[in-house]
């Protein structure tokens, strides 16, 4: 059985805010999801652990 997708969530309905603390301030970046499910812009280096990065390179 497969559950019917009843969620009408669209990419433009989602925003992700990434907060990074530096020694003097916080940096905030806004990330959106495109129609293919990819982040724009991608998260900065260091966000994902090493295993995720390796898997991503294989795809």
ABEGO torsion letter per residue (X at the ends): XBBBBABABBAAABBBBBBBBBAABBBBBBBBBBAAGBBOBBBBBGABBAAAAAAAAAX
